[in-house]
Amino acid sequence: MDAGPELISSAHPSLIAQLNSSKCNERNSPASILIVGSGEFGLTTALFLALSPLYTSTEITVLDRLPFPAVDGSSIDSSRIVRTDYSSPAYVALCNSAQKVWRGLDASHPLHGIGDEGRYTELGLVLTANEGEEGVSYVDSSYRTVSTVLPELNLELLPTREDVQRACKLGGGGTGVRGYANWSSGWADAEKAMIFLRERVAATGRVRFQTGEAASLNHDPTGRVTGVLTSAGEELHAALTILATGAWTPSLLDLSGRSIATGQVLGYLPVTLAEAQRLEAMPVVFNLSTGIFFIYHQADKVLKVARHASGYLHPQTTRDGREGVSTPLTGIEIPEDAQREFYAALKEILPDLPEDRKMEKTRMCWYNDTATGDFIVSNHPTKPGLFLATGGSGHAFKFLPVLGEHIVAILSGSADAGYKDLWAWPEAADKVVNKDGSRAGGDGGEHLLLCPAT
């Protein structure tokens, strides 16, 4: 069991700064807050609300549709990449601050210890692309940005295919023809980190947990949001409702032109003892031209392969009658076209892989994508009483140790809320296709329609 409340201090500098610069104070903070969703956004928000001196009198409830950990949640998985490798200086800096906690360098932080006991591994990241294809510009831009913002990091240019293969440390396998290695990046065991986070939230003694599916928002006669109605018919009331519902958010709230649920494909390949010996020193390997990346989980001897791309849509009619809204479809195998891509990619890094090798399992991971890849952390502009903390766009997990303090700073109106503008309520676009440059296809390409077998 991890350390209890005695190690959770409200004296962390980020919380003191929030108190000193916030427009909010304990007298005008909401009497009750309902957080819908117990993924990364929901639980990190709950932790920093519970520890903030501004909310000592606020009743905090976290509602989730499934018992924790939700098996189909995007935060619940064997691994997530932790990288400072962005073309945006803001995200480089944010991950750098998060890595200090992952590495255990800030003993006063409320999540100190989250990277211990195998929850964080730092063997580097090899970021590559295929010459003349999409992804090259992002690799180049990322290298320039990281080397400028964090010149102290251990970066290594990889100008040829041979350099890429050497950096992959596989004895000859690799993917991509050029790129660079960031030997200061790594990966986190996402599910174990989330369990650690939930224990820290529970240890505050300030947060009530409840299981139930939010079916719709409740409003008073003036239009103010007053909580949610569950699918079981229970009304939950709160002075402030925070939607941290990830890919399920567009099903609850009209986010047309602002965010969309996209299904991304993951596969898990058990490896032989000989393969495990080849893979044990492999960094995270990510080819931005194909969108395919690999993470080797040494403890379980499983190689994860995933594709970070435009993804699949699953259009449905919502409970409130909106048609064609992409809605998560979970518990299914990935489409056959994705499985074929995975095996072709696996043969690149493990050329001797037999043709008849099978994945241990595959799954769809559902992103809540925005057009820019920036999160949505904002009051709703036309629904008082409603705050959003969502839009993770498939890259939020690495920020877990510090995300909550920034969300609560924005919620509290802190003058030090440095990400307020970046994560503000977005202008509506004609079509939401992620164009942050990190997806296979460069500008996001076209979504694929998910038509599961019946």
C-alpha positions as CSV (number, residue, x, y, z in Angstrom):
1,M,0.0,0.0,0.0
2,D,1.3,3.5,-0.9
3,A,1.8,6.2,1.7
4,G,-1.4,7.6,3.2
5,P,-2.6,11.1,4.0
6,E,0.4,11.9,6.2
7,L,2.5,12.3,3.0
8,I,-0.1,14.3,1.2
9,S,0.6,17.9,1.8
10,S,-1.4,21.0,0.8
11,A,1.7,23.0,1.2
12,H,3.0,22.2,-2.2
13,P,4.2,25.4,-4.0
14,S,1.6,25.0,-6.8
15,L,-1.3,25.0,-4.3
16,I,0.1,28.0,-2.4
17,A,0.5,29.9,-5.7
18,Q,-3.1,29.0,-6.6
19,L,-4.4,30.4,-3.3
20,N,-2.5,33.6,-3.7
21,S,-3.5,34.4,-7.2
22,S,-7.0,33.0,-7.5
23,K,-10.1,35.1,-8.1
24,C,-11.9,32.4,-6.0
25,N,-11.8,32.1,-2.2
26,E,-13.2,29.7,0.3
27,R,-16.3,31.9,0.9
28,N,-17.4,31.9,-2.8
29,S,-16.2,28.4,-3.8
30,P,-19.1,26.1,-4.8
31,A,-20.7,24.2,-2.0
32,S,-20.6,21.0,-4.0
33,I,-18.8,19.7,-7.1
34,L,-19.7,16.7,-9.1
35,I,-16.9,15.3,-11.3
36,V,-18.3,12.9,-14.0
37,G,-15.5,10.5,-15.0
38,S,-12.7,8.9,-13.0
39,G,-10.1,8.8,-15.7
40,E,-7.0,10.9,-15.6
41,F,-8.7,14.2,-16.0
42,G,-11.4,13.4,-13.4
43,L,-9.1,12.0,-10.7
44,T,-6.3,14.5,-11.0
45,T,-8.9,17.3,-10.8
46,A,-10.4,15.6,-7.7
47,L,-7.0,15.3,-6.0
48,F,-6.1,19.0,-6.5
49,L,-9.5,20.2,-5.5
50,A,-9.3,18.1,-2.3
51,L,-5.9,19.5,-1.4
52,S,-6.6,23.1,-2.4
53,P,-7.2,25.6,0.5
54,L,-9.9,27.2,-1.7
55,Y,-12.2,24.2,-1.5
56,T,-11.9,23.0,2.1
57,S,-15.7,23.4,2.5
58,T,-16.7,21.9,-0.9
59,E,-18.3,18.5,-1.1
60,I,-16.6,16.6,-3.9
61,T,-18.1,13.6,-5.6
62,V,-16.7,11.5,-8.5
63,L,-19.1,9.6,-10.6
64,D,-18.2,6.9,-13.1
65,R,-20.3,4.5,-15.1
66,L,-18.1,1.5,-14.2
67,P,-16.3,0.4,-11.0
68,F,-12.7,1.6,-10.9
69,P,-10.6,0.9,-12.8
70,A,-12.9,1.1,-15.9
71,V,-11.6,-1.6,-18.2
72,D,-12.5,0.3,-21.4
73,G,-11.2,3.7,-20.2
74,S,-8.4,5.2,-22.2
75,S,-6.4,5.8,-19.0
76,I,-6.5,2.1,-18.2
77,D,-3.8,0.3,-20.1
78,S,-0.4,-1.4,-19.7
79,S,1.5,1.6,-21.0
80,R,1.5,5.2,-22.3
81,I,4.4,7.1,-23.8
82,V,5.9,9.9,-21.6
83,R,7.8,12.2,-24.0
84,T,8.8,15.8,-24.1
85,D,8.9,15.4,-27.9
86,Y,6.5,18.0,-29.2
87,S,6.7,20.8,-31.8
88,S,4.8,23.0,-29.3
89,P,7.0,24.5,-26.6
90,A,4.0,24.6,-24.2
91,Y,3.7,20.8,-24.2
92,V,7.5,20.3,-24.0
93,A,7.5,22.4,-20.8
94,L,4.5,20.7,-19.4
95,C,5.9,17.2,-19.8
96,N,9.3,18.3,-18.4
97,S,7.5,19.4,-15.2
98,A,5.6,16.1,-15.1
99,Q,8.7,14.0,-15.6
100,K,10.2,15.5,-12.5
101,V,7.4,13.8,-10.6
102,W,7.6,10.6,-12.6
103,R,11.3,10.5,-11.7
104,G,10.6,11.2,-8.0
105,L,12.5,14.5,-8.0
106,D,9.9,16.5,-6.1
107,A,9.4,15.0,-2.6
108,S,6.7,17.5,-1.7
109,H,4.5,16.8,-4.6
110,P,1.1,15.1,-3.8
111,L,1.9,12.3,-6.3
112,H,5.5,11.7,-5.2
113,G,6.3,8.0,-5.7
114,I,4.0,7.6,-8.7
115,G,7.0,6.5,-10.9
116,D,8.2,3.9,-8.4
117,E,7.8,0.1,-8.4
118,G,7.9,-0.2,-12.2
119,R,5.2,2.5,-12.9
120,Y,7.7,4.5,-14.9
121,T,10.5,3.3,-17.2
122,E,12.9,5.6,-19.0
123,L,14.8,3.8,-21.8
124,G,14.3,6.6,-24.3
125,L,12.2,7.3,-27.4
126,V,13.2,6.8,-31.0
127,L,11.0,9.1,-33.1
128,T,11.2,8.4,-36.8
129,A,9.6,9.0,-40.2
130,N,9.9,7.7,-43.8
131,E,11.7,10.1,-46.1
132,G,9.3,11.9,-48.4
133,E,6.2,10.9,-46.4
134,E,4.0,12.6,-43.8
135,G,5.6,12.8,-40.4
136,V,9.0,14.1,-41.4
137,S,8.1,17.7,-40.7
138,Y,6.8,16.9,-37.2
139,V,10.0,14.9,-36.4
140,D,12.2,17.8,-37.5
141,S,10.1,20.4,-35.8
142,S,10.0,18.4,-32.6
143,Y,13.8,18.0,-32.5
144,R,14.3,21.7,-33.0
145,T,11.8,22.6,-30.3
146,V,13.0,20.2,-27.7
147,S,16.6,21.0,-28.3
148,T,15.8,24.7,-27.9
149,V,13.5,24.5,-24.9
150,L,15.5,21.8,-23.1
151,P,19.1,21.9,-24.4
152,E,20.3,19.8,-21.4
153,L,18.4,16.7,-22.7
154,N,20.3,13.8,-24.2
155,L,19.1,13.9,-27.9
156,E,20.8,12.0,-30.7
157,L,20.1,12.7,-34.4
158,L,19.5,9.6,-36.5
159,P,20.1,10.6,-40.2
160,T,20.0,7.2,-41.8
161,R,18.1,3.9,-41.6
162,E,21.2,2.3,-40.1
163,D,21.3,4.9,-37.4
164,V,17.6,4.2,-36.6
165,Q,18.2,0.5,-36.4
166,R,21.2,1.0,-34.1
167,A,19.2,3.2,-31.7
168,C,16.3,0.7,-31.6
169,K,18.8,-1.7,-30.0
170,L,17.2,-4.8,-31.6
171,G,20.2,-6.2,-33.4
172,G,19.0,-5.0,-36.8
173,G,15.3,-4.4,-36.6
174,G,13.7,-0.9,-36.7
175,T,11.2,1.3,-38.4
176,G,11.6,4.6,-40.3
177,V,14.5,5.9,-42.3
178,R,15.5,8.9,-40.2
179,G,14.7,10.7,-37.0
180,Y,16.2,11.2,-33.6
181,A,16.4,9.6,-30.2
182,N,15.5,11.3,-27.0
183,W,17.1,9.2,-24.3
184,S,15.3,11.2,-21.6
185,S,11.8,10.0,-22.6
186,G,10.1,6.8,-21.6
187,W,6.8,5.2,-20.7
188,A,4.4,4.7,-17.8
189,D,2.4,1.7,-16.7
190,A,-0.9,3.5,-17.1
191,E,-3.2,1.3,-15.1
192,K,-0.8,1.0,-12.2
193,A,-0.3,4.8,-12.2
194,M,-4.1,5.3,-12.2
195,I,-4.5,3.0,-9.2
196,F,-1.8,4.9,-7.4
197,L,-3.6,8.2,-8.2
198,R,-6.9,6.9,-7.0
199,E,-5.4,5.7,-3.7
200,R,-4.0,9.2,-3.2
201,V,-7.4,10.8,-3.9
202,A,-9.1,8.4,-1.5
203,A,-6.4,9.1,1.1
204,T,-7.4,12.8,1.3
205,G,-10.7,11.7,2.9
206,R,-12.4,14.5,1.0
207,V,-13.8,12.7,-2.1
208,R,-16.9,10.5,-2.3
209,F,-17.0,7.9,-5.1
210,Q,-20.2,6.7,-6.8
211,T,-20.8,4.3,-9.7
212,G,-23.5,5.2,-12.2
213,E,-23.8,6.2,-15.8
214,A,-24.6,9.9,-16.5
215,A,-27.4,9.8,-19.0
216,S,-28.0,13.5,-19.3
217,L,-27.4,16.9,-17.7
218,N,-29.9,18.5,-15.4
219,H,-30.9,22.1,-15.7
220,D,-32.8,24.6,-13.6
221,P,-35.5,26.9,-15.2
222,T,-32.8,29.5,-16.0
223,G,-30.7,27.0,-17.9
224,R,-28.1,26.5,-15.3
225,V,-26.6,23.0,-15.0
226,T,-27.5,21.5,-11.7
227,G,-26.0,18.0,-12.0
228,V,-26.8,14.9,-13.9
229,L,-29.5,12.2,-14.3
230,T,-28.2,8.7,-14.3
231,S,-29.4,5.9,-16.5
232,A,-30.9,4.3,-13.4
233,G,-33.1,7.4,-13.0
234,E,-31.2,8.9,-10.0
235,E,-30.7,12.7,-9.9
236,L,-27.4,13.9,-8.6
237,H,-27.2,17.6,-7.7
238,A,-24.2,19.9,-7.5
239,A,-23.4,23.6,-7.5
240,L,-20.8,22.8,-10.2
241,T,-20.6,19.9,-12.6
242,I,-17.3,19.0,-14.2
243,L,-17.5,16.7,-17.3
244,A,-14.2,14.7,-17.4
245,T,-15.8,12.0,-19.5
246,G,-13.2,11.6,-22.3
247,A,-14.5,10.1,-25.5
248,W,-18.0,9.8,-23.9
249,T,-18.3,13.6,-23.6
250,P,-19.8,14.2,-27.1
251,S,-22.6,11.8,-26.3
252,L,-23.6,13.9,-23.3
253,L,-23.0,17.3,-24.7
254,D,-23.2,18.8,-28.2
255,L,-19.5,19.4,-29.1
256,S,-20.1,19.5,-32.9
257,G,-17.0,21.0,-34.5
258,R,-15.1,20.9,-31.3
259,S,-14.4,17.3,-30.4
260,I,-15.1,13.9,-31.6
261,A,-14.7,10.3,-30.3
262,T,-12.2,8.3,-32.4
263,G,-11.3,4.7,-32.0
264,Q,-7.6,3.8,-32.0
265,V,-6.2,0.3,-32.4
266,L,-4.0,-1.5,-29.9
267,G,-2.5,-5.0,-29.9
268,Y,-0.5,-7.1,-27.4
269,L,2.0,-9.7,-28.5
270,P,3.5,-12.2,-26.0
271,V,7.1,-12.8,-26.9
272,T,9.4,-15.8,-26.6
273,L,12.4,-15.9,-24.3
274,A,14.7,-15.3,-27.3
275,E,12.6,-12.3,-28.4
276,A,12.5,-11.0,-24.8
277,Q,16.3,-10.9,-24.7
278,R,16.3,-8.8,-27.9
279,L,13.7,-6.5,-26.7
280,E,14.9,-5.8,-23.1
281,A,16.9,-2.7,-24.0
282,M,14.5,-1.4,-26.7
283,P,13.3,2.2,-26.2
284,V,9.9,3.3,-27.2
285,V,9.9,3.3,-31.0
286,F,7.4,5.6,-32.9
287,N,7.2,6.0,-36.7
288,L,5.1,9.1,-37.4
289,S,4.7,8.2,-41.0
290,T,2.7,5.1,-40.2
291,G,1.5,6.2,-36.8
292,I,2.6,2.9,-35.4
293,F,4.6,2.7,-32.1
294,F,6.0,-0.1,-29.9
295,I,6.4,-0.4,-26.1
296,Y,7.9,-3.5,-24.6
297,H,6.6,-4.4,-21.1
298,Q,9.5,-6.4,-19.7
299,A,7.7,-7.6,-16.6
300,D,5.0,-9.3,-18.5
301,K,7.1,-10.1,-21.6
302,V,4.5,-8.5,-23.9
303,L,5.2,-6.2,-26.8
304,K,2.5,-3.6,-27.3
305,V,1.9,-2.2,-30.8
306,A,-0.5,0.7,-31.5
307,R,-1.5,3.1,-34.2
308,H,-1.8,6.8,-33.5
309,A,-3.9,8.0,-36.5
310,S,-7.1,9.6,-37.5
311,G,-8.9,6.6,-36.1
312,Y,-12.3,5.0,-36.5
313,L,-15.8,6.6,-36.1
314,H,-18.8,4.8,-34.7
315,P,-21.8,7.1,-35.5
316,Q,-24.9,6.7,-33.4
317,T,-28.0,8.6,-32.3
318,T,-27.6,10.0,-28.8
319,R,-30.2,9.9,-26.1
320,D,-31.1,13.5,-26.8
321,G,-31.7,12.7,-30.5
322,R,-28.6,14.0,-32.1
323,E,-27.7,11.9,-35.1
324,G,-24.3,10.7,-36.4
325,V,-22.4,11.3,-33.2
326,S,-19.4,9.1,-32.9
327,T,-19.7,7.0,-29.7
328,P,-17.3,4.6,-28.1
329,L,-17.8,0.9,-29.0
330,T,-15.8,-1.2,-26.6
331,G,-15.1,-4.8,-26.0
332,I,-14.5,-5.6,-29.7
333,E,-11.5,-6.9,-31.6
334,I,-9.7,-4.4,-33.9
335,P,-10.6,-4.4,-37.6
336,E,-8.7,-6.9,-39.9
337,D,-7.0,-4.1,-41.8
338,A,-5.4,-2.8,-38.6
339,Q,-4.3,-6.3,-37.7
340,R,-2.6,-6.7,-41.1
341,E,-0.8,-3.4,-40.6
342,F,0.4,-4.5,-37.1
343,Y,1.9,-7.7,-38.4
344,A,3.7,-5.9,-41.2
345,A,5.1,-3.4,-38.7
346,L,6.1,-6.1,-36.2
347,K,8.1,-7.9,-39.0
348,E,10.1,-4.7,-39.3
349,I,11.4,-4.8,-35.8
350,L,11.3,-8.6,-35.4
351,P,12.1,-9.9,-38.9
352,D,12.1,-13.5,-37.7
353,L,8.5,-13.3,-36.3
354,P,6.6,-16.4,-37.6
355,E,3.6,-15.7,-39.8
356,D,1.2,-17.6,-37.6
357,R,2.0,-15.7,-34.3
358,K,-1.2,-14.4,-32.7
359,M,-1.8,-11.4,-30.6
360,E,-2.7,-12.1,-27.0
361,K,-5.5,-9.5,-27.3
362,T,-6.5,-6.4,-29.3
363,R,-8.7,-3.5,-28.2
364,M,-10.0,-0.2,-29.3
365,C,-8.9,2.8,-27.3
366,W,-11.2,5.8,-27.6
367,Y,-9.7,9.3,-27.8
368,N,-11.7,12.5,-27.4
369,D,-10.0,14.4,-30.3
370,T,-10.0,18.1,-30.9
371,A,-8.9,19.6,-34.2
372,T,-5.7,21.1,-32.8
373,G,-4.8,18.4,-30.2
374,D,-5.3,21.0,-27.4
375,F,-7.4,20.0,-24.4
376,I,-10.7,21.6,-23.5
377,V,-10.5,22.9,-19.9
378,S,-13.1,25.7,-19.7
379,N,-16.4,26.8,-18.4
380,H,-19.1,26.1,-20.9
381,P,-19.9,29.5,-22.6
382,T,-23.7,29.1,-22.5
383,K,-24.3,26.6,-19.7
384,P,-23.5,28.1,-16.3
385,G,-22.7,25.6,-13.7
386,L,-20.8,23.4,-16.2
387,F,-17.0,23.1,-16.6
388,L,-15.2,20.8,-19.0
389,A,-11.9,18.9,-18.5
390,T,-11.6,16.8,-21.6
391,G,-10.3,16.6,-25.2
392,G,-7.1,14.6,-24.3
393,S,-6.6,13.8,-28.0
394,G,-4.5,10.7,-27.2
395,H,-1.6,12.5,-25.7
396,A,-2.6,13.7,-22.2
397,F,-1.5,10.8,-20.0
398,K,2.1,11.8,-19.7
399,F,1.0,15.0,-17.9
400,L,-0.9,13.1,-15.2
401,P,1.3,14.3,-12.2
402,V,0.7,18.0,-13.0
403,L,-2.5,18.1,-15.1
404,G,-4.9,18.4,-12.1
405,E,-3.1,21.5,-10.7
406,H,-3.5,23.3,-14.0
407,I,-7.1,22.3,-14.4
408,V,-7.9,23.6,-10.9
409,A,-6.0,26.8,-11.5
410,I,-8.1,27.5,-14.6
411,L,-11.3,26.6,-12.7
412,S,-10.3,28.9,-9.8
413,G,-9.5,31.8,-12.1
414,S,-5.9,31.9,-11.0
415,A,-3.7,34.5,-12.6
416,D,-1.0,31.8,-12.8
417,A,-3.2,29.6,-15.0
418,G,-0.7,29.4,-17.8
419,Y,-2.6,27.0,-20.0
420,K,-5.9,28.8,-19.8
421,D,-5.7,30.3,-23.3
422,L,-4.3,27.1,-24.9
423,W,-7.1,25.0,-23.4
424,A,-9.9,27.6,-23.8
425,W,-13.3,26.8,-25.3
426,P,-12.5,26.3,-29.0
427,E,-14.1,27.9,-32.0
428,A,-16.2,25.4,-34.0
429,A,-14.6,23.8,-37.1
430,D,-16.4,22.5,-40.1
431,K,-14.9,19.1,-39.4
432,V,-12.9,17.8,-36.4
433,V,-9.8,16.0,-37.7
434,N,-6.8,16.2,-35.5
435,K,-4.2,18.4,-37.2
436,D,-1.5,18.6,-34.6
437,G,0.9,16.9,-37.0
438,S,1.6,13.9,-34.9
439,R,-0.9,11.5,-36.5
440,A,-0.3,9.1,-39.4
441,G,-1.2,11.1,-42.5
442,G,0.3,14.3,-41.2
443,D,-2.8,16.5,-41.2
444,G,-4.9,13.8,-39.7
445,G,-6.1,12.3,-43.0
446,E,-9.6,10.8,-43.1
447,H,-11.5,8.9,-40.4
448,L,-12.4,5.3,-41.1
449,L,-15.9,4.0,-40.4
450,L,-16.1,1.3,-37.8
451,C,-18.4,-1.5,-38.9
452,P,-18.0,-4.3,-36.4
453,A,-19.2,-7.8,-37.2
454,T,-22.7,-8.5,-35.8
